[in-house]
Amino acid sequence: MSTQDLMRELGLARTKIKKLELEPDVAERTKEYQHSVQQEMEKLDESARSVNSGVLEGCPCPETSGQCDAANR
């Protein structure tokens, strides 16, 4: 092996070591991101439920839904 080949191999080894060192950090950041996304989805879900419950309360029966539509315009 030439000196150039050895230097290239050494560079590749350093890169692999850096990647291995970063893997636990990446896994932790991924978990944190997943958790924040899950919390945001729960907030959106709660908002959707409150909006839907408000719509349902505003139009209690099908006969008056036309009146509700007219009032909302």
N, C-alpha and C positions, 0 to 999 in steps of 0.2 A: 504494500500500500504506500502511496506517495504521501508526502506531507499535506498536500492539498486535500486528499481523500480523508486523511485523519482529522483535519480541521473541520471538514464538512460533517463528518460523523460526530465530532465533538459538539458542533453547533446543533445538530439534530438531537443529540442527547440532552443538551441544555433546554431546548424547546420542549422536549417530552417531560422533563423534570418540572418546568414551569407550568405546563398543562396539568400535571398531576397535583401540583400544589394548589392550583386554582379550582380543581374539581369540587372539593368540599365547599368552598365559598360559593361556587355556582349553584350547587345543590341547595344550599341555605337560602340564597337569593331567590331561587325558583320557588321554594316553599313559601317564602314571605310574599312573593308576587301572587302565587295561587291563593294564599290566605286573603290578601287584599282584594283580589278579584271576587272571591267568594263573598266577602263582606259587602262589596258593592252590589253584587247580584241580589243579596238578601235585602239590601236597602231598596233596590229597584222593585223587587217582588213586593215588599211591604207597601211601597208607593202605589204600585199597580192595584193591590188589593184595596187600599183606601180609596183610590179613584173609582174603582169598580163598585165598591160598596156605596159610594156617594151617588153614582149614576143609578144604581138599583133603588136606592132610597128615594131619589127624585122621581122615579117612574114606577110606582108600586104595582100597577096592573097594566096588562096589554091594552085595555080599552082606552086608557089615557095616554098611551105612548105617543100618539099623534099630537095630542095637546102639548106634551113635553117637547117634542121635536119642534113644534111651532114656537114655543116659548124660547127655545135655545137659539133660534135663528135671529 
